[in-house]
Each structure stands twice: as C-alpha cells, then as structure tokens.
Amino acid sequence: MESLEWYAIRATGVVAYVLLYLAVLTGLYSAVQKKRKKKVNHLLHFHEVLSDWSLIMTAGHLGILLIDAYMTFNWSDVFIPFSSSYETISMGLGSIATYFLILTIITSKFRKKIGYQKWRQLHALNPILYILVTLHGLMSGSDFPGTLLAAINIAPLILIAGMMASDKKKLTEANS
C-alpha cells in the first residue's frame, strides 16, 4: 500500500497540470476572441485565477515531495535542476518548469510596470513551460497513458487552429 504522501504528491501534480491546461486553453481562447474584437475581461480574469491556482498546487506538490517519508528529497533535489538522483531528467524538467511558472505569474502580476511588449515577449515562452510540465508528467507519472495525454493536448489545439482559420476566412471574405 502506498503512503498518503504518495497519493498527495500525485493528486497535487495532476490538479496543478489540469489547472495549467485550463489556463492555457482560456488564454488561447481569449486571444482568439480578442482578434474577433470581443470582450475578454472576465475570461482573462479566469485565466489568471487558473494560473495562480496552478502555482499554488505546484507549491503543494513540491512541499509534499519534501516531507515524503518513503522517497526522501531535499531542497536541492527539488529546486536545482538535474541534481536529483531519482528520475534525474524528469525531476530536472519539473524544476525548470516550476521556474517558468513562477516567472509567468510574477511578470503577469507586474505587466503594467514592465510594459505590455516586454510582458508579451516573456509570455511567449509559455509553450516551453507547458511542454516541460507535460514531459515531466509523462516521464514521472503513471496516472495517464501517453496516448491519452497526447489526445487531450492535441484536440484543443485543433479547435483553436480551426477557429483561427475560420476568422481568417471571414476576414478575407469581408475584404473582398
């Protein structure tokens, strides 16, 4: 029987991933809606709340890793990329992804102070964050098979691409 910490580590990791996934979807959808000249204020607020909670759950995930009695991790294992002797690559990717998530949240909170253009440049790094987290989950986790995770990640991208193509077609027809 696995320990309570094991279940808590898995649960917080999966919930953090789902929240990040939803944050990405709402962010992409709001970008499409913004191009359509639709109001996105409530959607952007929801996007930020999802991102914040993803960071909170990630902090819980890391905190429980540090107190797990079965697999003992120290601070350097968790926060210094590729220093863990357990699943070195996966843990390293998770550490780097954590830093990307923190960077995203902080720069979003200070978007007005750093300027919109700088924020957009930094926010453009988010696909790297999402890829790192997905790889970390696929390599460390056994909760979901890779094909399921791939389908879950590809389907919304196809929908978003379809929405953008539809918008482009409408714009082309309107200009003709």
C-alpha positions in Angstrom: 0.0 0.0 0.0 1.3 3.4 -1.0 1.6 6.1 1.6 -0.7 9.1 2.0 2.1 11.3 0.8 2.4 9.4 -2.5 -1.3 10.0 -3.2 -1.0 13.6 -2.2 2.0 14.1 -4.5 0.2 12.6 -7.4 -3.0 14.4 -6.7 -1.4 17.9 -6.4 0.7 17.2 -9.5 -2.3 16.1 -11.6 -4.5 19.0 -10.3 -1.7 21.5 -11.0 -1.4 20.1 -14.5 -5.2 20.3 -15.2 -5.3 23.8 -13.9 -2.4 24.8 -16.1 -4.1 23.0 -19.1 -7.3 25.0 -18.5 -5.2 28.2 -18.1 -3.6 27.6 -21.5 -6.9 26.9 -23.1 -8.6 30.0 -21.7 -5.5 32.0 -22.7 -5.6 30.8 -26.3 -9.4 31.2 -26.5 -9.2 34.7 -25.2 -6.5 35.5 -27.8 -8.9 34.3 -30.5 -11.8 36.2 -29.0 -9.7 39.4 -28.8 -8.8 39.0 -32.5 -12.6 38.8 -33.1 -12.9 42.1 -31.3 -14.9 40.5 -28.4 -14.6 41.5 -24.8 -12.4 39.1 -22.8 -12.1 40.8 -19.4 -13.9 38.0 -17.5 -12.1 35.3 -19.4 -8.7 36.9 -18.8 -9.5 37.1 -15.0 -10.5 33.4 -15.1 -7.2 32.7 -17.0 -5.2 34.4 -14.3 -7.1 32.7 -11.4 -6.4 29.3 -13.0 -2.7 30.1 -13.4 -2.5 31.3 -9.8 -4.1 28.1 -8.5 -1.8 26.0 -10.7 1.1 27.7 -8.9 -0.5 27.1 -5.5 -1.0 23.4 -6.3 2.6 23.2 -7.7 3.8 24.6 -4.4 1.8 21.9 -2.6 3.2 19.3 -4.9 6.8 20.4 -4.1 6.1 20.8 -0.4 4.7 17.2 -0.1 7.8 15.9 -2.0 10.0 17.5 0.6 8.1 15.8 3.5 7.6 12.4 1.9 9.0 9.7 4.2 9.2 7.0 1.6 11.2 8.9 -1.1 13.4 11.4 0.7 14.0 14.5 -1.3 16.0 17.5 -0.1 15.7 21.1 -1.2 18.4 20.8 -3.9 16.7 17.7 -5.4 13.6 19.7 -5.9 14.9 23.2 -6.7 18.2 22.6 -8.5 17.5 21.1 -12.0 19.1 17.7 -12.7 20.6 17.3 -9.2 18.2 14.6 -8.0 19.4 11.0 -8.1 15.8 9.9 -8.6 14.4 10.3 -12.2 17.1 13.0 -12.9 15.8 14.1 -16.2 12.1 14.2 -15.2 12.8 16.0 -11.9 15.1 18.5 -13.7 12.4 19.3 -16.3 9.9 19.7 -13.4 12.3 22.1 -11.6 12.8 24.2 -14.7 9.0 24.2 -15.4 8.4 25.5 -11.9 10.7 28.4 -12.5 9.0 29.2 -15.8 5.6 29.1 -14.0 6.9 31.5 -11.3 8.3 33.8 -14.0 4.9 33.7 -15.8 2.9 34.6 -12.7 5.2 37.3 -11.5 5.5 39.0 -14.9 1.8 38.8 -15.3 1.2 40.5 -12.0 3.6 43.3 -12.9 2.5 43.5 -16.6 1.8 47.2 -16.3 5.1 48.0 -14.7 7.3 46.1 -17.1 5.3 47.1 -20.2 3.0 45.2 -22.4 5.5 44.5 -25.1 8.1 43.0 -22.6 5.3 41.0 -21.0 4.2 39.6 -24.3 7.7 38.6 -25.1 8.0 36.8 -21.8 4.5 35.3 -22.0 5.5 33.9 -25.4 7.8 31.5 -23.5 4.8 29.7 -22.0 4.7 26.9 -24.6 8.1 25.9 -23.2 6.6 25.8 -19.7 3.7 23.6 -20.9 6.0 21.2 -22.8 8.3 20.8 -19.8 5.4 20.1 -17.5 3.9 17.6 -19.9 7.2 15.8 -20.3 7.7 15.8 -16.5 4.3 14.2 -16.1 4.8 11.7 -18.8 8.2 10.7 -17.5 7.5 10.6 -13.8 3.8 9.9 -13.7 1.9 6.7 -14.3 -1.5 8.2 -13.8 -2.3 8.7 -17.5 -1.1 6.8 -20.6 0.9 8.9 -23.1 -1.7 8.4 -25.8 -4.5 9.8 -23.6 -2.3 12.8 -22.6 -1.5 13.4 -26.3 -5.1 13.3 -27.3 -6.1 15.7 -24.5 -3.4 18.1 -25.6 -3.9 17.9 -29.4 -7.7 18.2 -29.5 -7.9 21.8 -28.2 -5.1 22.9 -30.4 -7.0 21.6 -33.4 -10.1 23.5 -32.3 -8.2 26.7 -31.7 -6.5 26.4 -35.1 -9.9 25.8 -36.7 -11.3 28.9 -35.0 -8.3 31.0 -36.2 -8.7 29.6 -39.8 -12.4 30.5 -39.7 -11.6 34.0 -38.6 -9.0 34.4 -41.4 -11.5 33.2 -43.9 -14.2 35.6 -42.6 -11.6 38.5 -42.8 -10.6 37.5 -46.3 -14.3 37.4 -47.4 -15.0 40.7 -45.7 -12.1 42.4 -47.5 -13.2 41.0 -50.9 
